């Protein structure tokens, strides 16, 4: 038989989607949506057809072809079909881990979220008068109280906040930005591309390492719409560098009649300056005369995803009326989360550090972490076979989320090793657990950083670690 004939023969042996769906191993998952099963099985068959056409596989018969189709589906975690989004234990040492959902919500915010999502809500209804109101009415009151700005509201994330600001204030005109602030944030989103998408034209000012007020004066033309200062997010400039102060930029903008927009990104508050050394603070920008700030709610404020806009009333109201404000508006669940979190911050820094998980984790004393490591290591040694070695070691974590990139975070981690098994394999077992445990690999060990694991969560965390390693092992 020719090669083409062998290919046609191999392809003809593959089962149909309906034949795979009829297999008892597939039918044992009746709770999974039929359409999702069908789509994923079709993808598996497409992959096998590609192998046959490339000459990488020739099934011996229909039974083998069916068997491999189901096996490939199972190996790809298609059976059972769990929810793609699930809770994990974050033991990476990065508290605001973008891939793991960033900040853990305060208990009050979780209750507010469930309350808003579990039925109808008073989203745009004044329960006293029965009239329709803005869904942003609570945030419009709370954000000025927290920031000291004249007015404020929020949208779905900080990139959306910046996009809205540029579209509303600079469409078709130029935005002055220092070359040293032309950042690329997570997911390959670049500041120049956000400006372009919003219809604004970027005008670079100064050089990468040194920008002065004189550079802004030379760059300004009749086409200039505003000045933008962008938070550098995930890097720092050190050495031979210079840039104007907030006050200098604010004075220049006032004299030139230009709005001054400050994309602060992380959103640090003065009350927590000791936790975020060197990070620009919201209140400092407002006090310096910035016309509009853009701030993430899900970074250093420790809340859900959102982008807070605050500043001069005239500018904030202009943004609220822009058509894109509806495109990037908050849904009821995020509104509930952010409102609940802002109320916690307004209760004062001591209350916030007690009730907001991010701030609580940052405030954990190193000696408390050492005691936690001793407890956890002892418990795991009792649960795991003798082939496992469990040590505790001092490590350096980070805040994450593009915040404080140059500041390490001293912490304590459990270092897991097993005779005859590599760290990659151990890490994979932990990620395959229910719930998954995500750590990091360093010096041939899996490190489980304990700063983000609350003391009252330790028993559940250790149960997840032990179950994943014992049940996921080949020889235990």
N, C-alpha and C positions, 0 to 999 in steps of 0.2 A: 504494500500500500504506500502511496506517495505521502510526503510530509503534509501536503494539503489535505489528503484524505484522512490521515491520522488526526489532524486538528479538527476536521468536521466530525469525525467519529467521537472524539473526546468531548466536544461541545454538546453533542447529542445525548451524551450520558448524564449531563448535569440535570438535576431535578428541577421541576417547575417550582415557582414560589408557592403555589397551592399545595404541591406535594410536601414541601417542607413544613408548611403550616399545619398539615394533617398529621405530621409525626407526633407520637405521644409525648416526646420530650418537649415539643413546642406547646402542645395543647395543655400541658401541666401548668401553664402560666395564663389562666383565663382572665386574670385581673388586668393584664397589660392591654392597652389599646391595640385593636387588630391592625389599624392603619400603621401604627408605629412598628409593629412586628413585621408587617409586609415590607415596609420601606427598608428596614435594616437587613432583612434577608435578601432583598433585591441587591443591596449594596455588596453583600458577601458574594453573591453569585457573579456579579460584575467583576469582582476581584479575581475569582477563580477562572473566569473566561479569559481574562488577560494573561494569566499564567499559562493556560493551555495554548493560546495563540503564540505566546513567546517560546513555546517548547519547554517550559519549566516543569510541567506536570502533565501526565497522561493517565487518567483514571482507568483502572482495570475493568470496571463494570459499574452499573447503576448503584449497587449497594455501597461501593466504596465512595462514589461521588456524593451520595446522600450523606454518608457518615462524615465525610470531610466537611461538607457544607455546614452541618450542625456543629461539628467540633470547632470550625473556624469561628462560627458565630459565638460559641461559648467562650473561646479563648479571647475574643474581642470584647468580653464583658457585656455581650448582648443578652445573655440569659443567666440569671434572671434580669429583667429590665428594671433596674432601680431608677429613682429620680436622679437626674444629672446633678442637680444642686442639692447637696447634703451638708450637714454639720460636720466639721472636722476639728480635731485638736491641733492647735497651732503651737508647736514646740520648736519653731524655727529660730526664735530669738528676735524676729522682726515683728514688732507689735502692730504696726499698721501695714500688714502684708497685703498688697493690692490683689495678688492672686487668691488670697484666702478671705477677701471681703473687708479688709481694713478694720475699722474700729468695731469692737464688741459693744452692743447697745446697752445702755443702762436699763435696769429693771423697769423703771417708770416708762421708758420709751418703748420697751417690748410690750408692756401692757397697753400702752396707747395704740401701738401698731395693731395688736390683735383686736382691740376694741373697734378701731376704724375699719378693719378688714372683715370682721365677722358678721356684719349686717349693714343696714343703712346707717348713715352718719349725718351730722349737722354740717356737712361740708360747706354749703353756700346758703345756709338758712339761719336767720336770726330767730332763735327759739322764743324770744320774748315778744317780738312783733309779728313773727311769721313771714317777714319780708326776705327777699333774696339779698345776700351780702357777698362781698368778695371772700373767696377762700383764703386769701392772704391777710385777712383783718388781724388775726392774732399775731402773726409774724411782723406785721407793720408796727405793732405796738411794742413787741418784745425786742426786736433788733436794735432800734435806737437806744433803748434802755441799756442794752449790753455794750454797745459800741461807742455811745456818745455822739452818734451821727444825727442829723436832722430827720432822716427818713431811711427806710430800708425794707427789703423784701427778699425772697429767695426763689431760685429756680432749681432745675434738676441736677446740676453739678457745676463746678467752678469753671470748667471749659465753656459750658453753656452760658454762664454769667458773663464771661469775657466776650464771647461771640455776640451776645445780645448788646453789650455795651459798645462794641466796635461797629455793629450794624446800625445802631440807633444814633451814635454820635459822630461817626467818621466815614459813613458810606460815600464812596466816590472821592474821598479826600485822603490826605497823608497823615500818618501816625508816626511821631518821632519816638524811636526806641534806641537805647544804647546797644551797640554791637555786642557788648559783654552780657546782654540779657536775652539774646535770641536763642532761647532754650528749646530742646526737644524733651517733652514729657513722656510718661509711659504710653506704650502702644504706638510709638513712632509719630505722635502728634507734635508738630512743630509750630512754634508761635507764628512765624511768617505765613504758614499755610492757613492758620485760623484767621489771621487778618485778611488774607486774600479771599477766603470763603465768605467773610462778612462784608466784602465789597470795599474794604479799606486798602490803601496803598502804604506799604512799609517804607519809611525813610530812616535809614541807618545813621546813627550819630556816634561820633568818636571812633575809638578803636576797641578791640576786644578787651584789652586790659586797662585802658585809661580813657575816660570820658569826662569832660569838664563842661561847666555851664556855657562857656564860650562856644563849645561845639553845638549846643542846642540853639544858641542865638544865630549862628551861621546857617544852621539847617532850616530854620523857620522861614516859610514863604507864605504867600497868600493862600496856598493850597493846604496849609497845615490845619488839621482839625483838632488835634489834641496831643498831649504828651502821655506816654505809657511807660510806667516803671514795672518791669516784670520780675517776679520772684524767681531766683535761679533754681529753685526746686531741688534737683538732685546733684548739684555740684557747687563748688566754691572757687572764687578767684583769690589766689594768694600771691605774695611776692610784690613785684613792681606793678601795682595797680592803683587806680584812683577813680572815684565817681562822686558826683554831687550829693550833698545831703538832701534829705526830704525837704527841709526848710528852704534850701537854695532852689530846688526844683519848683516848690510851691510858689516862691516869690517870683521866679521867672514866668511861671504860667499866669499869675495874676497880672503882672505887668504886660504880658503879651496878649491877655484876654483869651487864653486857651484853657480848656478843661484839663485837669490833671487826674489821670486814672492810675490807681495803684493795684496791680494784680498781686495780692499778698500770698495767694496760694494756700499755705498751711493754716493760717488763722490762729496765731498765738495771742493770748490775752495777757495783759500786764500782771494779773494776779498769779500767773503760773510762770513768771519769768525765770524762777529758779529751776524749773523743769526743762525750759527751752532756752538755754543760754545762747545769746547771739541771734535769736530768731526775731525778725521784725514783728512788732505788736500792732494789733488793730487800732487801739486807742492812740498810739503815737502817730499813725498816719492821719487819723481824723484831726488830732490836735494840731498837726503841722499844716493843715489847710488843704489836704487832698480832697478833691471834689467827689471822687467815687472810689470805693474799694471793692475788690472781688476776693472772696474768701471761701475755702472749702469748709463745709460743715462736718465732713467725715474724716478729717485729719486731726489736728491738734485740739479741736473742740470735742472730739470723741463721740460724734453723733452719726446719724445716717447720711447717706450720700446726698449732697445738695450744694448749691452755690449761693452764698449770701452776698447781696449787693447792698451797700450802705453809703450814704454821703449826703450831698446837698439835696434838699427837697426837690428843687426844680429839675435836677438831672434824674433823680430816682423816678419821679413821676413821668418824665419823658420816656424812660425805659419801660415802665409799666404799661404805657399806652402803645408801645411798638408791637406790630403783628408777631414778631418772633417771640415776644414774651409768652404768647400762648403755646408756641411750639415747644418751649423749654420749661413749661410750668410743672409744678409739683403735683403728684397724685395724692389722694387722701392719706395713704399709708405713710409716705415720706413727710407730709405735712404734720401728721400726728407725732412722728418720731422727733422731728426737729423742734416743734413747739414744746414737747415734753423736755427735751434736752436743754433748750434755752432757759426754761423755767428753773432747771437745776442750777445752771450757771448763775442765774440771778439770785439764787438763795445764798450765794457767797462761796469763796474758794474752798473753805473747809468742807462744806457740804458737797461741793462738786468733786473734790478729791476723794471723798468717802463713797460717793454714789456712781461716779463715772468710771467704768473699768479701765480705760486707757490711763487716766490720771492716777488711779489706784495702783496700777502696775508700775508706773514710773516712780511712785513714791515708796515702793517696797524696799525695805532696808536690806542691805547685803547679808547681814547676819540672819535675817528671817529666811532668805533664800538658801543659805548654807544649812539651816536646820531642816528646811523642806527637802533639800537634796539628801541629807542623811536619812530622813524618814522614807523617802521614795526608794533610795538604793536598797535599804534594808528590806522593804516590802517586796521589791522585785527579786531579790536574791532568794527569798523564800518561795516565790511563785515560779521562777524559771529554772530549767535544768542546769546542772553543774557546768555544762559546756559554755554557758553564758558568763561573761565577765561584765560587771556593772561597777563603774567608778563615777565619782563626781569630780568636776573640774571647773575652774573659773574660765569664763569665756567672755567675749565681747559681742553683744547684740546691737540692735539699732532701733530707733523709733520707726523708720520706714515711711512709705508713702511720699517720698520726695522731701521729707522734713528732716532738718538737722543732718545733712549728709556727712559733715565732717566730725560729728560727735558720736563716739562709741557709747555703749550702754553696758556697764559692767554687770555681769549676771553669773549664774551657776547653772550648769547643765549636767545631765546624766550622760555618760559615755557608754554606749552599748557595743560589745564585741562578742563574737561567737566563733569558737574553734571550727575551722573548715568552711566557714561561710563568710562571704565578703560583705562589706558595708552596704553596697548597692542592693544586694539581695535582702538584707535585713530591713533597709529603708522601704523596699517594695512591699515586703510583708506588712509593715506598719501601715502603709498607705492603702493596702487592700483590706484592712480591718473594718469593723462596723461598730462604732464610727472610725474613720481613718485617723491615723496619727501622722502628722507631717513634721519631720525634723530636718536636720541637715547633716551632711557628711564632712568630716574633718579628720585628717590624720588616721584614716582607716577605721574610724568609729562612727556610729550614728549618734549625733548629739541631740538630746532633748532638752532644750532650754526651758527652765521652769519659771521665768519671770511672768510669762503670760498665763500660767496655770494658777488659779486661785486656790488657797488652802482648802476651802470647802469642796473643791472639785477634785482634789488629789485622788481620792478612792476611785472615782469613776475613771479618771485618766489612767491610773495604774491598771485597772481592770481591762481597759481597751488595749494598753500596751501588752500586757501578759497574754490576753486572748489572741491578739494578732500574731505574736511570736510563737506561741505554743500550737495554736490551731493551724497557723500558716506554715509551720515547719515541716520538712520532709521526714524527720527522724524522731520527733518528740512523741 
